[in-house]
Amino acid sequence: MRRYPLAEQAAELLLARVTDGRLAIGGRLPGETALAAELGVGRSTVREAIRELAGRGVLESRQGAGVFVVAAEPAEDWDAVLRRSRIADVVEGRVAVEVEAARLAARRRTPNDLRTLRRRLADRAEAGGDAAFVDADLRFHRAVVAAAHNPVIAEMFASFAPRIRRAMLDFLAARRPGAARPDAADAHRAIAEAVRDRDPDRAAAVSRAHLDQLLAAVTDPP
């Protein structure tokens, strides 16, 4: 049997011990050698199983102390959460990430960041169909996030950018026949200008105002 499936099976056995209470939350796991003997696998397989359950939020390895149970069941997969989210949930997530990103961008932006923002604004203004417009809009917001120079915020935005795209396409597709596409060009220019002017409070405020308007639109569409 290949090691990966064996480690997966060992992880499921450990998870079963957590869910049925044999391994209590807050309790420390036996050492690798003892676990390997109990599960009938090698120590390397035990290590892989522990890494898997740590990645799923069930176990936590503490330097010098051992491995501890921190949750009774795995955290839900992030991609599954995003796929199931309402459009309004996605916009609220954007508020949490992008408002602070705009604030940091106004403090940390470089001349190259400003050049990128100008290009992204122009691309957005020239975009044709809904898909091209949404893609150009996302590139602008990604540029603001990049100008914040915070890798954690950048990774958070990247992780749900595909769901943002799907949500915005769904929103645009649901508008009445003949209705104009919401553009918000002024709001995007205001964000870029606040970043350019190194005004963190204004950058955060205009970003928040833009996303609040978007949230109102998706919550109660015309």
C-alpha positions as CSV (number, residue, x, y, z in Angstrom):
1,M,0.0,0.0,0.0
2,R,1.3,3.5,-0.9
3,R,2.2,5.7,2.0
4,Y,-0.2,8.6,1.2
5,P,-3.3,6.4,1.5
6,L,-1.9,4.7,4.6
7,A,-1.3,8.1,6.2
8,E,-4.8,9.2,5.2
9,Q,-6.2,6.0,6.9
10,A,-4.1,6.7,10.0
11,A,-5.4,10.3,10.0
12,E,-9.0,9.0,9.9
13,L,-8.3,6.6,12.8
14,L,-6.9,9.5,14.9
15,L,-9.8,11.7,14.0
16,A,-12.2,8.9,15.1
17,R,-10.5,8.9,18.5
18,V,-11.0,12.6,18.8
19,T,-14.7,12.6,17.7
20,D,-15.6,9.7,20.1
21,G,-13.8,11.3,23.0
22,R,-10.9,8.9,23.4
23,L,-8.6,11.9,22.6
24,A,-10.1,14.9,24.4
25,I,-9.8,18.5,23.3
26,G,-6.8,20.0,25.1
27,G,-5.2,16.6,25.5
28,R,-1.8,15.7,24.3
29,L,-1.3,12.8,21.8
30,P,1.0,9.9,22.8
31,G,4.4,10.0,21.3
32,E,5.1,9.0,17.6
33,T,6.5,5.6,18.6
34,A,3.5,4.7,20.8
35,L,1.0,5.9,18.1
36,A,2.8,4.0,15.4
37,A,2.5,0.8,17.5
38,E,-1.2,1.4,18.3
39,L,-2.1,2.1,14.6
40,G,0.2,-0.5,13.1
41,V,2.1,1.9,10.9
42,G,5.5,3.5,10.8
43,R,6.5,6.7,12.5
44,S,6.8,8.6,9.2
45,T,3.2,7.6,8.5
46,V,2.1,8.9,11.9
47,R,3.9,12.2,11.2
48,E,2.1,12.6,7.9
49,A,-1.3,11.8,9.5
50,I,-0.6,14.4,12.2
51,R,0.4,17.0,9.6
52,E,-2.9,16.3,7.7
53,L,-5.0,16.8,10.8
54,A,-3.1,19.9,11.8
55,G,-3.8,21.3,8.4
56,R,-7.5,20.5,9.0
57,G,-7.5,22.4,12.3
58,V,-7.9,19.3,14.6
59,L,-4.3,19.0,16.0
60,E,-1.7,21.5,16.8
61,S,2.0,20.8,17.2
62,R,3.7,22.9,20.0
63,Q,7.4,23.2,20.0
64,G,8.9,21.2,22.9
65,A,5.5,20.2,24.3
66,G,4.1,17.7,21.8
67,V,0.9,17.5,19.7
68,F,-2.4,18.6,21.1
69,V,-6.1,18.2,20.2
70,V,-7.6,21.6,19.5
71,A,-10.9,20.8,17.8
72,A,-13.4,18.0,17.8
73,E,-13.9,18.1,14.0
74,P,-12.1,19.4,11.0
75,A,-12.5,23.0,9.9
76,E,-14.6,23.3,6.8
77,D,-12.7,23.5,3.5
78,W,-12.3,27.2,2.6
79,D,-13.1,26.6,-1.1
80,A,-16.3,24.9,-0.2
81,V,-17.3,27.8,2.0
82,L,-16.7,30.2,-0.8
83,R,-18.6,28.2,-3.3
84,R,-21.6,28.2,-1.1
85,S,-21.5,31.8,-0.1
86,R,-24.1,34.3,-1.1
87,I,-23.0,37.3,-3.2
88,A,-23.5,39.6,-0.1
89,D,-21.3,37.3,1.9
90,V,-18.5,37.7,-0.6
91,V,-18.9,41.5,-0.7
92,E,-18.7,41.6,3.2
93,G,-15.5,39.6,2.9
94,R,-14.1,42.1,0.5
95,V,-14.9,44.9,3.0
96,A,-12.8,43.1,5.6
97,V,-9.8,42.7,3.3
98,E,-9.9,45.6,0.9
99,V,-10.6,48.5,3.2
100,E,-7.4,47.9,5.2
101,A,-5.5,47.1,2.0
102,A,-6.4,50.5,0.7
103,R,-5.3,52.1,3.9
104,L,-1.9,50.3,3.8
105,A,-1.5,51.0,0.1
106,A,-1.8,54.8,0.7
107,R,1.1,54.4,3.2
108,R,3.3,52.1,1.3
109,R,2.7,52.5,-2.4
110,T,5.6,52.9,-4.7
111,P,5.9,54.8,-8.0
112,N,5.6,51.5,-9.8
113,D,2.4,50.8,-7.9
114,L,0.9,54.1,-9.0
115,R,1.8,53.3,-12.7
116,T,0.0,49.9,-12.3
117,L,-3.1,51.5,-10.8
118,R,-3.3,54.0,-13.6
119,R,-3.1,51.2,-16.2
120,R,-5.7,49.2,-14.3
121,L,-8.1,52.2,-14.3
122,A,-7.7,52.7,-18.0
123,D,-8.2,48.9,-18.7
124,R,-11.4,49.0,-16.6
125,A,-12.8,52.0,-18.5
126,E,-12.1,50.3,-21.8
127,A,-13.5,46.9,-20.9
128,G,-16.3,45.6,-23.2
129,G,-18.5,42.7,-22.1
130,D,-19.4,41.7,-18.6
131,A,-16.6,39.1,-18.2
132,A,-14.0,41.5,-19.5
133,F,-15.3,44.3,-17.2
134,V,-15.3,42.0,-14.1
135,D,-11.8,40.8,-14.9
136,A,-10.5,44.4,-15.4
137,D,-12.2,45.5,-12.2
138,L,-10.6,42.6,-10.3
139,R,-7.2,43.5,-11.7
140,F,-7.7,47.1,-10.3
141,H,-8.5,45.8,-6.8
142,R,-5.7,43.3,-6.9
143,A,-3.3,46.2,-7.7
144,V,-4.6,48.1,-4.7
145,V,-4.0,45.0,-2.6
146,A,-0.5,44.6,-4.0
147,A,0.3,48.2,-3.2
148,A,-0.3,47.4,0.5
149,H,2.8,45.2,0.4
150,N,1.3,42.7,2.9
151,P,1.7,39.1,1.8
152,V,-1.0,37.8,4.1
153,I,-3.6,40.3,2.8
154,A,-2.5,39.5,-0.8
155,E,-2.9,35.8,-0.2
156,M,-6.4,36.3,1.4
157,F,-7.5,38.3,-1.6
158,A,-6.1,35.8,-4.1
159,S,-7.8,32.9,-2.3
160,F,-11.3,34.3,-2.9
161,A,-10.8,36.3,-6.1
162,P,-12.3,33.4,-8.2
163,R,-15.5,33.6,-6.0
164,I,-15.6,37.4,-6.3
165,R,-15.5,37.0,-10.1
166,R,-18.3,34.4,-10.1
167,A,-20.4,36.5,-7.7
168,M,-20.0,39.7,-9.8
169,L,-20.8,37.9,-13.0
170,D,-24.0,36.4,-11.4
171,F,-24.9,39.9,-10.1
172,L,-24.5,41.5,-13.6
173,A,-26.4,38.7,-15.3
174,A,-29.3,39.2,-12.9
175,R,-29.9,42.9,-13.9
176,R,-33.0,43.8,-15.9
177,P,-32.8,43.6,-19.7
178,G,-31.5,46.9,-21.0
179,A,-30.4,48.1,-17.6
180,A,-27.0,49.9,-17.6
181,R,-24.1,48.0,-16.1
182,P,-23.1,49.5,-12.7
183,D,-19.7,51.2,-13.3
184,A,-18.6,53.1,-10.2
185,A,-15.8,54.7,-12.2
186,D,-15.7,57.7,-9.9
187,A,-15.3,55.5,-6.8
188,H,-12.4,53.7,-8.3
189,R,-10.7,56.9,-9.4
190,A,-11.2,58.2,-5.8
191,I,-9.5,55.1,-4.4
192,A,-6.5,55.5,-6.8
193,E,-6.2,59.2,-6.0
194,A,-6.3,58.7,-2.2
195,V,-3.5,56.1,-2.6
196,R,-1.6,58.5,-4.8
197,D,-2.0,61.3,-2.3
198,R,-0.8,59.0,0.6
199,D,-4.0,59.7,2.5
200,P,-4.7,56.4,4.4
201,D,-7.9,57.5,6.0
202,R,-9.4,58.8,2.8
203,A,-8.3,55.6,0.9
204,A,-10.0,53.5,3.5
205,A,-13.1,55.6,3.6
206,V,-13.7,55.7,-0.2
207,S,-13.0,52.0,-0.4
208,R,-15.5,51.3,2.3
209,A,-18.1,53.6,0.7
210,H,-17.7,51.9,-2.7
211,L,-18.1,48.4,-1.2
212,D,-21.0,49.5,1.0
213,Q,-22.8,50.7,-2.1
214,L,-22.0,47.4,-3.9
215,L,-23.3,45.5,-0.8
216,A,-26.5,47.5,-0.9
217,A,-26.9,46.8,-4.6
218,V,-26.5,43.0,-4.2
219,T,-28.6,42.8,-1.1
220,D,-31.5,44.7,-2.7
221,P,-30.9,44.7,-6.4
222,P,-33.1,47.0,-8.6
